[in-house]
Amino acid sequence: MPDALPPCSILILAGGRGQRMGGRDKGLVDWQGEPLVAHVQRVVRPLSDDLVISCNRNQDTYRAYANQLVGDADPDFPGPLAGVIAGLAKARHEWVVVLACDAPLVDQALIDDLRKLAVQHDRCAMVRQGGFWQPMFSVLPRRVLPLLEQAWAAGERSLQRALMRQSIEGLDCAEEDPRLSNFNSPNLLKRTL
């Protein structure tokens, strides 16, 4: 495999209803003086000329962090699978890095390792942490879009289960790897200050 990776789009998922944050939009919750999405965006911005944010509210605020915005086709915050389907449909590159907006400690090395694994095996790659799959840290080829749409049409709402219908390469990470911390509750945000 050549050293240079093919271009990729970045899809940041920020479309949830923020239930564990008391209804606040997680990506816009402040951490260390900036919204969580700003930390993720700063890491991924050098990797792509196509940064897509999936958001269902606060589009005017998210616009400052993205090249494109997408929203779920179905109302009522149907979950990450809907956001991934919307993002893959708009992504400009054949490979798409999928990340959550509430993972501000992710780094470029982790993303590069996922991208290399996906490209080398020409299939989806996902972090596996302590034996558990982490679909919010994935690299997907755009060609999986029809398969995800079929899963959605059949009633599937879990991103992980939809992706697991095909072969996936796992990037094993330690259980305590701080890069995989997702700050999805106010208590987790406070503990990391």
Beta strands, then each sheet from edge to edge (+ up, - down):
strand 1: 8-13
strand 2: 30-31
strand 3: 34-35
strand 4: 51-54
strand 5: 68-70
strand 6: 95-100
strand 7: 124-129
strand 8: 132-141
strand 9: 168-173
sheet 1: 5+ 4+ 1+ 6+ 8- 7+ 9+
sheet 2: 2+ 3-
end
